[in-house]
Every structure is written in C-alpha cells, then in structure tokens.
C-alpha cells in the first residue's frame, strides 16, 4: 500500500483535520491517523473504501485498535 496510502491518508487528513472521537466529547485535537472504522483485516476493498475512513488523534486510534485487537472479528468468503 506504501506510497499510495501515504498520499491518500495525507490528503484525507488535510480535509479532516480534527479527531472525530474527540469532537464527539466536545474536545478539539488534531487528527494524525486515518483509521479504518471497520477493521480491513487485509481486505483491499475495505481498506480503500473512503466511507470506512475516519480521522483520529493517535490516542483515540491506539485505544480503538487496542479494543479491536483484544476481540478480533474475521470474515471468511462472501456474506449473504
């Protein structure tokens, strides 16, 4: 994903400069990470789906990722 992801995430953060989770709590924090709302777990379609992206500060991203990594959800094949 490398260079393509760097370019896409940088552009996304330029348009979404505040952490979305902090804003929900009435705080203002600079967003520094593009988070995948639904973890992509290697699925390229989900990885590149911009509607699955949100701008977060590092603290909120680390907390969210920690919660998700404790109880990962995997999807196999197509869901009907």
Beta strands, then each sheet from edge to edge (+ up, - down):
strand 1: 33-36
strand 2: 53-56
sheet 1: 1+ 2-
end
